[in-house]
């Protein structure tokens, strides 16, 4: 067997390994009920900020920890610990997507995506 064939086989094997690793790390959309039933798996949880509950962020103590309460699309409320700093205009977000998993009674998120309100409503500028 030629050296070129051996190198080609090694490259293909590495590519297959990379594909399997990337597929293993994908997470799916769920609600808190499903995340609680599978605490070892990472999920995308969609919901809205519970504005009646306190938000805790003190950058002097820990700049990479922000705690708040999220209500998922099925109405289940859960305390969330975001392992990042508090996002700008967080309170204005219409919808929040958290990426993380359940640990104990809290949802620990590694990342957050926010849908903020549009400046435009039916093609007309919105007046604040």
CORSUL-V430798 format. One record per pair of residues at least 12 apart in sequence whose C-alpha atoms are under 8 Angstrom apart, sorted by the first residue. I is the first residue (numbers start at 1). J is the second residue. Records with the same first field share a line. If there is no record, write none. Layout:
BEGIN
I=J, J
END
This chain:
BEGIN
27=41, 42, 43, 44
28=42, 43, 44
29=43, 44, 45, 46
30=43, 44, 45, 46
31=45, 46, 72, 73, 74
32=45, 72, 76, 78
33=76
35=101, 102
36=102
39=101, 102, 103
40=101, 102
41=101
42=99, 100, 101
43=98, 99, 100, 101
44=97, 98, 99, 100
45=72, 97, 98, 99
46=72, 73, 95, 96, 97, 98
47=70, 71, 72, 73, 95, 96, 97
48=70, 71, 72, 73, 93, 94, 95, 96
49=68, 69, 70, 71, 91, 93, 95, 96
50=68, 69, 70, 71, 77
51=69, 91
53=68, 69
54=68, 69
55=67, 68, 69
56=68
57=85, 86
59=85
63=84, 85
64=82, 83, 84, 85
65=81, 82, 83, 84, 85, 86
66=81, 82, 83, 84, 85, 86
67=79, 80, 81, 82
68=80, 81
78=105, 106, 107
79=105, 106, 107
80=106, 107, 108, 109
81=106, 107, 108, 109
82=108, 109, 110, 111, 112
83=108, 109, 110, 111
84=110, 111
90=114
92=116, 117
93=114, 115, 116, 117
94=114, 115, 116, 117
95=114, 115, 116
96=112, 113, 114, 115
97=112, 113, 114
98=110, 111, 112, 113
99=111, 112
END
